[in-house]
Amino acid sequence: MVSFYSSLLACLLASTSAAFAVKPVTQSIAFTHRPSSSTQRTPVNLSMSGGASVVPDLKAPPAIYEGAVAAGAAKASASWEKIFKLGIAAGCHIGFGSYLAITVGGACPQIAEANPGLQKIIFGAFGLPFGLIMTLVTGAELFTGNTALVTAAVMEGKTTTKDLIKNWVASYAGNLVGSLILAYLAFKSGTLGNAPASVAIATAKCSLPFETAFVRGILCNWLVCMAVYMASGCASLAGKMVAVWFPISAFVALGLDHSVANMFIIPLGMMRGAQITVGDFITKNLIPVTLGNIVGGALCVMGIYGSAFGKWFKSKDE
C-alpha cells in the first residue's frame, strides 16, 4: 500500500513539473503585423513606453532643411498683427538674455583683468542662450532667425517675396518694441546698481566703423541661424537646448553683433548715461549690423544648405 501511494505521488509531481515547464524561446517576438497577400502595410516600431516611435530624436540633414522651409512658409503666411505681437515677445526674450549677460558676465572686472578669455566665456554662457531657447520653444518671431527660414521658403517657391517683406518688417518692428520695453524696465528696476558694463558695451558698439559692424553682423547671425537650424531638427527640449547653447554662447564670447540684442543693450546704456544719440545708435550700429545679419542668415546658412538639399542656384532641369 505504501508503495502504491509513493508511486501515485511521484506521478503527480511529474505531471505538475511538466505543466509548469517553460519552453525556451529561440526566436524574438516581433511587434509587426504580417500583411496579407492582398494588402501591404507599413510596419510600425513600438516603443516599451507605449505608442509608435515615428519621430526621431534628430532628423536627417535633408529633413532638417525641409522642416526649415516649412517653418519659413508658416511664418510668412501669418498675419502682420500676429507676427508683430510675437515679435514683441521675442524682443523681450532676447532682452532678458542680454540683461542676464550684463548682470553676470559684465560684473566680473577682476576676472576680466586676470583672465579675459574666462570672462568672455562667462558673458556668453549666461544670458543669450536662454533668451533664444524661450523664443524657439514658445514660437515667438525673431527677425534674425526669419532671415534664414523665410528666405528658404521663398527660394523653394513656398511663399512670396511680398510675404517675406511683411514678415521681416513686422518681426523687426516687434523685436524693437519688445527690446525697448524691457530696456526701460531693466533701467527702472535698479538691479544693475552702479555697474558700468552697460554703458561701456553700448559705447563700444557705437564706435565701430561701418564695415566692422557689418562683418560682425554677418558672423553673428551665421551662428544664431545655425542654432535655430539645428534646434529645428531636434525633437526633444534637451536637444534644442544643446543645439542653441553652443553657437549662441560662442557668438557672445567672440564679441559679435546681433541687431535684436543691440536693440536692448544700446538703449539701456543710453538710459544709464552713455553719450550716444539716437542717430548714432541707428547709423553706426543698427543699420550695418542688421544688413550683416541678413547676409549671415540668408546666404551663409541657408545659401549653403539650400544649394545642397534644395533648389537654390539650380536650373529647372537639375
SVG drawing of the C-alpha trace seen along z (x, -y; Angstrom):
<svg xmlns="http://www.w3.org/2000/svg" viewBox="-6 -112 52 114">
<polyline fill="none" stroke="black" stroke-width="0.4" points="0.0,0.0 2.8,-2.3 4.5,-1.6 1.2,-2.4 0.9,-5.9 4.6,-6.5 4.1,-5.7 0.9,-7.9 2.8,-10.9 5.7,-10.5 3.2,-10.6 1.5,-13.7 4.8,-15.5 6.0,-14.6 2.8,-15.8 2.9,-19.1 6.5,-19.7 5.5,-19.1 2.6,-21.6 4.8,-24.4 7.8,-23.8 8.9,-26.8 9.8,-26.0 12.9,-28.1 12.2,-30.8 14.6,-30.7 13.1,-33.5 12.5,-37.1 8.9,-38.3 8.4,-40.9 5.8,-43.5 5.0,-43.8 1.8,-42.9 2.2,-40.4 0.5,-41.9 -1.8,-39.7 -1.1,-38.9 -3.6,-41.4 -2.7,-44.3 0.7,-45.8 1.1,-47.8 4.0,-49.9 5.4,-48.3 5.4,-50.5 8.0,-50.2 6.6,-50.0 8.4,-51.5 8.2,-50.0 6.7,-53.2 3.7,-52.8 2.7,-54.2 4.6,-54.3 8.1,-55.7 7.7,-57.8 9.7,-60.9 13.5,-60.5 15.4,-62.5 17.4,-64.1 16.3,-64.5 18.5,-63.6 20.2,-66.7 17.8,-66.8 14.8,-66.5 16.1,-69.4 16.2,-71.6 12.7,-70.5 11.5,-71.4 13.1,-74.8 11.4,-75.5 8.0,-74.5 8.6,-76.6 9.5,-79.6 6.4,-79.2 4.2,-79.1 5.8,-82.2 5.4,-84.0 1.7,-83.1 0.9,-84.6 -0.9,-88.0 1.1,-91.2 -0.6,-91.6 0.3,-88.1 3.9,-88.4 4.2,-91.8 2.9,-90.6 5.1,-87.5 8.0,-89.8 7.4,-91.8 7.7,-88.6 10.9,-87.7 12.4,-91.1 11.6,-90.7 13.1,-87.2 16.4,-88.4 16.4,-91.4 16.1,-89.2 19.1,-87.2 21.1,-90.3 20.1,-91.6 21.4,-88.4 24.6,-88.5 25.3,-92.1 24.3,-91.3 26.6,-88.3 29.3,-88.4 29.5,-92.2 30.1,-92.2 33.4,-90.4 36.1,-93.1 38.7,-91.2 38.2,-88.1 38.3,-90.3 41.6,-91.7 43.2,-88.5 41.7,-86.1 39.9,-87.9 39.1,-84.7 37.3,-83.3 35.3,-86.4 34.1,-86.2 33.0,-82.6 31.0,-83.7 29.5,-86.6 28.5,-84.3 27.3,-81.3 24.9,-83.1 22.3,-85.1 21.6,-85.0 21.2,-81.2 18.2,-81.1 16.7,-84.1 16.8,-82.2 15.5,-79.0 12.5,-80.9 11.9,-82.3 12.1,-79.0 10.0,-76.9 7.2,-79.5 7.0,-80.2 8.0,-83.9 9.1,-85.7 12.8,-86.7 13.9,-88.8 17.4,-87.3 16.1,-83.7 13.5,-84.7 16.2,-86.0 17.1,-82.3 13.8,-80.4 11.5,-82.7 14.2,-83.3 14.4,-79.5 10.7,-79.3 10.8,-82.0 13.7,-80.3 11.8,-77.0 8.6,-78.6 6.6,-78.0 5.9,-81.7 6.3,-85.1 8.7,-88.0 5.8,-90.2 5.2,-87.9 8.9,-87.8 8.9,-91.6 5.8,-91.5 7.4,-89.0 10.8,-90.8 9.3,-94.2 6.7,-93.0 9.1,-90.9 11.8,-93.6 9.4,-96.2 8.0,-93.9 11.6,-93.0 12.4,-96.7 9.3,-97.4 9.9,-94.4 13.6,-95.3 12.9,-98.9 10.2,-97.9 12.5,-95.5 15.4,-98.0 13.2,-100.6 12.0,-98.1 15.6,-96.9 16.7,-100.5 13.9,-101.3 14.5,-98.0 17.8,-99.3 19.2,-95.8 22.4,-96.8 23.4,-99.3 26.4,-101.4 28.0,-98.7 29.5,-100.4 29.2,-97.4 26.0,-98.5 27.5,-102.0 30.8,-100.6 29.3,-98.0 26.9,-100.4 29.7,-103.0 32.0,-100.4 29.3,-99.1 28.5,-102.5 32.2,-103.3 32.8,-100.7 33.5,-101.5 30.5,-100.6 32.4,-97.8 33.5,-96.2 29.9,-96.3 28.6,-94.8 31.1,-91.9 30.4,-91.2 26.7,-91.1 27.4,-88.5 29.4,-86.3 26.9,-86.7 23.8,-85.7 25.7,-82.8 26.0,-81.3 22.5,-82.3 20.8,-80.8 22.9,-77.7 21.4,-77.4 17.9,-77.9 18.5,-75.5 20.0,-72.7 17.3,-73.2 14.6,-72.7 16.0,-69.2 15.7,-68.1 12.6,-66.5 13.3,-66.9 13.7,-70.1 17.1,-68.9 18.3,-68.5 17.1,-72.0 18.8,-73.5 22.2,-71.9 21.8,-73.0 21.2,-76.6 23.7,-76.9 27.0,-76.3 26.5,-78.6 24.9,-81.4 27.4,-81.4 30.1,-81.4 28.9,-84.5 28.6,-86.4 32.0,-85.3 33.5,-86.3 32.2,-89.8 29.9,-89.7 26.8,-91.8 23.2,-90.8 20.8,-93.5 18.0,-92.5 20.3,-92.1 21.7,-95.6 18.1,-96.9 18.2,-96.2 21.9,-96.8 22.5,-100.1 19.2,-101.9 19.9,-100.6 23.4,-102.1 21.9,-105.3 19.4,-105.4 22.3,-104.8 24.3,-107.7 26.2,-106.6 27.0,-109.6 25.2,-108.1 22.5,-109.8 19.6,-108.0 21.2,-108.8 24.5,-107.2 22.5,-104.1 20.8,-103.8 23.5,-104.7 26.6,-103.5 25.3,-100.2 21.7,-99.1 21.9,-99.6 25.2,-97.9 24.6,-95.1 21.1,-94.4 22.4,-94.2 25.2,-91.9 22.6,-89.7 20.6,-89.4 23.7,-88.2 24.7,-85.8 21.3,-84.2 20.1,-84.2 23.4,-83.4 25.9,-81.9 23.5,-79.4 20.5,-78.9 22.5,-79.5 24.7,-76.5 22.0,-74.1 19.6,-75.3 22.1,-74.6 22.9,-71.2 19.4,-70.0 17.1,-72.4 16.7,-74.2 18.9,-77.2 21.1,-78.3 19.9,-75.4 18.3,-75.4 14.9,-73.8 16.4,-70.8 18.6,-69.9"/>
</svg>
